[in-house]
Amino acid sequence: MIDIEISTHTKEMLIERNIPEEWMWRAINAPDQVDPGADNNTHYIKSIAEHGGRFLRVVVNPHVYPNRVVTVFFDRRLRRKQ
C-alpha cells in the first residue's frame, strides 16, 4: 500500500461529478489497468459496475510524497464492457 493524499481539486471533482470516494479508492487499490500517462502521472482505470460499467480514471502524481491524486473522472474514450 502506498501513501496517497487527495488534492483539493480532486475533492471538488468527486463532489461535482457525483463520484463516491470509495470508487476512487477501488480504482487505486484494485485497478483493471494501470497506465503510465504522457503527463508523467500514473493512471488507474477501473470499470464501475454500479455506474453501468463505465471506466473511472484516477490520475495520481507518483513524483511527490505522499503520492497525490490529481483528478478523477469517467473516461468517455474507453468503451463500456458489454
N, C-alpha and C positions, 0 to 999 in steps of 0.2 A: 504494500500500500504506500502510495506516495503522498506527501503533504500537498494539499491543494487549497487555495483560497478562491473566493468568488469576488470578482471585480464589481464595483458599483454598477457599471454598465450592464453586466450580466444579470444582477439582481433586478434591475429595471426591465430588462428584456424578458425575464421569466414572468414578471407581472403583466407587462404589456401584451405578451404573446400567449398568455394563459398556459404556460408550461409549468407543470408541477416540478419543484426542485428534485423530487425523488426520481423523476425521469432522467434528469441531468446526471445524477449520481449513478443511475443504472447504466447509462451510456458510457460513463468513465470506468466503472468497475467491471462491467461485462459487455464490452463493445462487440458488435458484429464485425466491425472493421476499424482499423487504426491506420490513418494515412498521414505521412509527413506532408504538410502543406507547403505550397510555394512561398508562403509567408513566414516560413521557418517555425511555425507553430505545429502542434500535434492535433489532428482532427479525429475525434472519437465519434463513430457513427453507429446508431442503434435503431432498429425497427421497433416502433412503439405500437404494440397490439391494440392498446386502448385508444389509439388515435388513428385507427384504420390502417395500421401497418406502415404509416409514413415514417421516413427516416429522420431522426433527430441528429443534428450535427453539433457537437460540443467542441469548441476551439480552445485549446489550452497552450499557454506560453510555458515551455519547459525550460527556458533560459533564465528564470528568476526563481528564488527560493523564498517562500514556498511557491510551487508552480501556481499559475493564476489562470482561472477560466476567463477568457477574453470575451466570448459571446456564445450564445446558444440559439439555434433556430431549426425549423423543419426545412430540410433541403428539397426544394421543388425539382432540382435537377436529377435527383435519384428516384427511380421508379419504385412504386409500391410492390410488395410481394403479392402474387396472385394466389 
